[in-house]
Amino acid sequence: MLNTIFGVIGTLITFYSYALIIYILMSWFPNARESSFGQTLARICEPYLEPFRKIIPPLGMIDISPLVAIITLNLARSGLEVLFNMIA
């Protein structure tokens, strides 16, 4: 049971990481974020990215806050795996 819960949470974190990457890459293409798919990803990704953007200022024209957000998400997934190994 616990294995299933941790597996589902880990899978959701992985899918969310992919959604973040797709959302970030969409900024390279004109009007991609204005599409219905882009707006859906914005509703999913922006609430998570917003605190990172408030803390980390852009470096010139480059916004590194999404990179830090993805690294943080992956660290959370790794921490979840460590926690599961400790419990199991």
N, C-alpha and C positions, 0 to 999 in steps of 0.2 A: 504494500500500500504506500509506504513512505517512498519507496523507490519510484513508483509511478508519479507521485506528486513532484518529486525533485526532477524527474525526467521531463514532465510537462513544463515546469517552470524554466528549465534549461532550454528546452525547445522554443518556448515563447521568447526568451531573451535573445536567442539566435535569430529568430524571425524579425524581431524588433531591430536588431543590429542591421540586418539586411534592408529593412525599410528605411532606416536612417541613411544608409549608404546610397540607396536609390534616390532618396529625397535630396541629398547633398549633390549627387551627380546631375540631378535635374536642373540645378542652378546654372549649369554650363550651356543649356539649350534654351533659346528664346521661347518664351511663353509656355514652357513645359509645366511650370508650377501653377499657371492659370487654368490648366486643363482640369477636368473633373477628377482625374486620378491624382494630379498634383495637389489639388485642394484637399482631397481625402487624406493624402500623406501628410499635408501640413497640419490638419486637425489631429493627427496621430503623433507626429514628431515634434511639432513646435512646443507643446507644453514641457517636454523633456529638455529640449535644447535651450529654451529661454533662460533658465538660471545660469547655464554655462556662459551664455552670451553676455549676461550682466556682469559676471565675474571676470571673464577673460576678454580683454579688448582686442580688436583686430590688429594684425601686424601689417600695416600698410593696406594693401588691397586683399590680403589673405585673412580669412576668419578661421582660426584654428580651434575654436570652441567645439565644433562638431567632432573633430578628431579626439579631443579630450573626453567628450561625452561618450563616444564609442569605446574608448579605452576604459572608462569608468564602468560602462555596462559589461564589458568583458571581464573586468576584475571582479565585479559582482557575481558573474556566472562562475568564475573560478573559486571565489569564496563560498559559493553555494555548494560546489563540488567537494571542497574541503570539509564543510560542515556535514554534508551527507556522509563522507567517509568516516568522520569522527563519530557520528551517531550509529552508523551501521557497523 
